[in-house]
Amino acid sequence: MPQSHFQELIQRTRAGDRAAENELLQKCRSYISLIARAQIEGWMRTKVDASDLVQQTLLEAHQGLDQFKGDTEAEWLCWLRGILKHNTLDFARRYQGAAKRDVKREFSLD
């Protein structure tokens, strides 16, 4: 998206415009989904879908929007990738280390 449009969306979002915030989050959904699919390791595919990670990432972005201090689309996407990476690693730690689950023995039926 053109930088001027992005900056306008950021300004409107920071001013409390819900429509601008929704547009901002929806415009990056496909990009975040693509990154999420690439980050999910084989063993994780039996436990989580990329869409779950995308939804969690966008929810956390919405909730923590005041923590975003950037002004450019590149900074915005970098911030979202950081949230996604944190969510992916958190999910991996939670399931890979669980004593009751041996995810290494699981396989996808696909």
Short mmCIF file of the C-alpha atoms (twelve columns), coordinates in Angstrom:
data_MODEL
# 
_entry.id   MODEL 
# 
loop_
_atom_site.group_PDB 
_atom_site.id 
_atom_site.type_symbol 
_atom_site.label_atom_id 
_atom_site.label_alt_id 
_atom_site.label_comp_id 
_atom_site.label_asym_id 
_atom_site.label_seq_id 
_atom_site.Cartn_x 
_atom_site.Cartn_y 
_atom_site.Cartn_z 
_atom_site.pdbx_PDB_model_num 
ATOM 1   C CA . MET A 1   0.000   0.000   0.000  1 
ATOM 2   C CA . PRO A 2   1.268   3.530   -0.627 1 
ATOM 3   C CA . GLN A 3   3.223   4.900   2.332  1 
ATOM 4   C CA . SER A 4   0.975   7.968   2.631  1 
ATOM 5   C CA . HIS A 5   -2.144  5.765   2.897  1 
ATOM 6   C CA . PHE A 6   -0.451  3.576   5.497  1 
ATOM 7   C CA . GLN A 7   0.571   6.592   7.572  1 
ATOM 8   C CA . GLU A 8   -2.975  7.932   7.359  1 
ATOM 9   C CA . LEU A 9   -4.320  4.575   8.606  1 
ATOM 10  C CA . ILE A 10  -1.844  4.575   11.494 1 
ATOM 11  C CA . GLN A 11  -2.782  8.131   12.479 1 
ATOM 12  C CA . ARG A 12  -6.502  7.390   12.312 1 
ATOM 13  C CA . THR A 13  -6.020  4.148   14.248 1 
ATOM 14  C CA . ARG A 14  -4.068  5.922   16.979 1 
ATOM 15  C CA . ALA A 15  -6.899  8.471   17.155 1 
ATOM 16  C CA . GLY A 16  -9.342  5.641   17.896 1 
ATOM 17  C CA . ASP A 17  -10.860 5.067   14.441 1 
ATOM 18  C CA . ARG A 18  -12.008 1.420   14.551 1 
ATOM 19  C CA . ALA A 19  -12.610 1.240   10.796 1 
ATOM 20  C CA . ALA A 20  -9.023  2.325   10.131 1 
ATOM 21  C CA . GLU A 21  -7.711  -0.220  12.639 1 
ATOM 22  C CA . ASN A 22  -9.746  -2.977  11.018 1 
ATOM 23  C CA . GLU A 23  -8.458  -2.014  7.562  1 
ATOM 24  C CA . LEU A 24  -4.888  -1.920  8.852  1 
ATOM 25  C CA . LEU A 25  -5.150  -5.394  10.372 1 
ATOM 26  C CA . GLN A 26  -7.003  -6.924  7.412  1 
ATOM 27  C CA . LYS A 27  -4.539  -5.591  4.828  1 
ATOM 28  C CA . CYS A 28  -1.716  -7.581  6.411  1 
ATOM 29  C CA . ARG A 29  -3.666  -10.803 7.116  1 
ATOM 30  C CA . SER A 30  -2.520  -12.589 3.923  1 
ATOM 31  C CA . TYR A 31  1.101   -11.621 4.500  1 
ATOM 32  C CA . ILE A 32  1.055   -12.832 8.114  1 
ATOM 33  C CA . SER A 33  -0.687  -16.033 7.008  1 
ATOM 34  C CA . LEU A 34  2.053   -16.725 4.470  1 
ATOM 35  C CA . ILE A 35  4.746   -16.213 7.110  1 
ATOM 36  C CA . ALA A 36  2.860   -18.389 9.623  1 
ATOM 37  C CA . ARG A 37  2.579   -21.291 7.175  1 
ATOM 38  C CA . ALA A 38  6.330   -21.106 6.583  1 
ATOM 39  C CA . GLN A 39  7.120   -21.054 10.321 1 
ATOM 40  C CA . ILE A 40  5.084   -24.091 11.308 1 
ATOM 41  C CA . GLU A 41  7.369   -27.107 11.516 1 
ATOM 42  C CA . GLY A 42  6.162   -30.531 10.432 1 
ATOM 43  C CA . TRP A 43  5.379   -31.838 13.915 1 
ATOM 44  C CA . MET A 44  3.410   -28.674 14.728 1 
ATOM 45  C CA . ARG A 45  1.005   -29.138 11.805 1 
ATOM 46  C CA . THR A 46  -0.792  -31.880 13.733 1 
ATOM 47  C CA . LYS A 47  -1.425  -29.471 16.610 1 
ATOM 48  C CA . VAL A 48  -2.008  -26.026 15.124 1 
ATOM 49  C CA . ASP A 49  -3.134  -24.434 11.899 1 
ATOM 50  C CA . ALA A 50  -1.546  -21.281 10.512 1 
ATOM 51  C CA . SER A 51  -4.914  -19.529 10.741 1 
ATOM 52  C CA . ASP A 52  -4.890  -20.025 14.533 1 
ATOM 53  C CA . LEU A 53  -1.506  -18.323 14.800 1 
ATOM 54  C CA . VAL A 54  -2.640  -15.512 12.492 1 
ATOM 55  C CA . GLN A 55  -5.780  -14.928 14.538 1 
ATOM 56  C CA . GLN A 56  -3.804  -14.870 17.796 1 
ATOM 57  C CA . THR A 57  -1.230  -12.521 16.279 1 
ATOM 58  C CA . LEU A 58  -3.826  -10.051 15.019 1 
ATOM 59  C CA . LEU A 59  -5.683  -10.194 18.336 1 
ATOM 60  C CA . GLU A 60  -2.489  -9.391  20.234 1 
ATOM 61  C CA . ALA A 61  -1.696  -6.611  17.756 1 
ATOM 62  C CA . HIS A 62  -5.147  -5.135  18.391 1 
ATOM 63  C CA . GLN A 63  -4.741  -5.400  22.160 1 
ATOM 64  C CA . GLY A 64  -1.212  -3.992  22.159 1 
ATOM 65  C CA . LEU A 65  -1.590  -1.370  19.462 1 
ATOM 66  C CA . ASP A 66  -0.395  1.349   21.816 1 
ATOM 67  C CA . GLN A 67  2.950   -0.482  22.007 1 
ATOM 68  C CA . PHE A 68  3.609   0.007   18.286 1 
ATOM 69  C CA . LYS A 69  5.844   3.060   18.019 1 
ATOM 70  C CA . GLY A 70  6.699   2.957   14.318 1 
ATOM 71  C CA . ASP A 71  5.446   5.072   11.452 1 
ATOM 72  C CA . THR A 72  6.162   2.998   8.351  1 
ATOM 73  C CA . GLU A 73  4.608   -0.081  6.823  1 
ATOM 74  C CA . ALA A 74  7.961   -1.890  7.097  1 
ATOM 75  C CA . GLU A 75  8.045   -1.191  10.849 1 
ATOM 76  C CA . TRP A 76  4.423   -2.333  11.172 1 
ATOM 77  C CA . LEU A 77  5.095   -5.622  9.373  1 
ATOM 78  C CA . CYS A 78  8.267   -6.183  11.390 1 
ATOM 79  C CA . TRP A 79  6.291   -5.637  14.607 1 
ATOM 80  C CA . LEU A 80  3.631   -8.117  13.489 1 
ATOM 81  C CA . ARG A 81  6.280   -10.686 12.492 1 
ATOM 82  C CA . GLY A 82  7.737   -10.358 15.985 1 
ATOM 83  C CA . ILE A 83  4.360   -11.070 17.572 1 
ATOM 84  C CA . LEU A 84  3.869   -14.038 15.233 1 
ATOM 85  C CA . LYS A 85  7.332   -15.410 16.021 1 
ATOM 86  C CA . HIS A 86  6.652   -15.110 19.751 1 
ATOM 87  C CA . ASN A 87  3.321   -16.933 19.355 1 
ATOM 88  C CA . THR A 88  4.898   -19.695 17.264 1 
ATOM 89  C CA . LEU A 89  7.739   -20.228 19.736 1 
ATOM 90  C CA . ASP A 90  5.344   -20.108 22.685 1 
ATOM 91  C CA . PHE A 91  3.159   -22.746 21.065 1 
ATOM 92  C CA . ALA A 92  6.188   -24.947 20.300 1 
ATOM 93  C CA . ARG A 93  7.466   -24.706 23.887 1 
ATOM 94  C CA . ARG A 94  4.054   -25.482 25.301 1 
ATOM 95  C CA . TYR A 95  3.545   -28.638 23.240 1 
ATOM 96  C CA . GLN A 96  7.048   -29.949 22.690 1 
ATOM 97  C CA . GLY A 97  7.888   -29.900 26.373 1 
ATOM 98  C CA . ALA A 98  4.628   -31.378 27.653 1 
ATOM 99  C CA . ALA A 99  5.247   -34.646 29.484 1 
ATOM 100 C CA . LYS A 100 1.847   -36.093 28.585 1 
ATOM 101 C CA . ARG A 101 2.327   -35.570 24.857 1 
ATOM 102 C CA . ASP A 102 5.009   -37.026 22.652 1 
ATOM 103 C CA . VAL A 103 4.460   -34.975 19.523 1 
ATOM 104 C CA . LYS A 104 7.449   -36.596 17.847 1 
ATOM 105 C CA . ARG A 105 5.356   -39.771 17.488 1 
ATOM 106 C CA . GLU A 106 2.452   -37.986 15.833 1 
ATOM 107 C CA . PHE A 107 2.015   -37.602 12.104 1 
ATOM 108 C CA . SER A 108 -0.358  -35.813 9.779  1 
ATOM 109 C CA . LEU A 109 -3.052  -37.793 7.978  1 
ATOM 110 C CA . ASP A 110 -2.787  -35.467 4.982  1 
# 
